Amino acid sequence: MRKAFKRVNWGWTIIMTLAACTIIRPHPPQAAQVELTWTAPGDDGNVGTCSEYDIRYSQDSTLLVGWTSATQVAGEPAPKPAGAVEMDTISVGNGTWYVGIRARDEAFNWSGISNVLRVSIDQIVPASIADFRYRIIP
């Protein structure tokens, strides 16, 4: 289900919706690559091209409150025109992660934080079976 965070500020509206994430599991287990996708907002609502994205993640479920203490992704993609599909990949370890995004226009107005995705990574492999044996049945 897609949820949008809508914020009206000084007569303009920016809606950010983080659409989906795909977890790409490497082998052997290491940091997982999480692919994020969303629809580009415009610079002025749904028109134009915003100037910058700010993607952050944290293991703290209060990401909306603790935004500045969350880890900021380095090298976010340059924004595309409004309506275009955007994508970025982050690397995270085992555990539950919360991921959000916001956009900035050329006047340094920031959108509200998108819906926050909850991503669970479990790459700890099961223990080896040490008591595997056989018996011949007469």
Secondary structure, DSSP 4 states (H G I P E B T S, - for coil): ----EEEEETTEEEEE-EEEEEEE--SS--SEEEEEEEEPPPSBTTBS--SEEEEEEESSS-TTTSGGGSEEPSSPPPPPSTT-EEEEEEEE-SEEEEEEEEEE-TT-PBPPP-PPEEEEE--PPPPPP---------
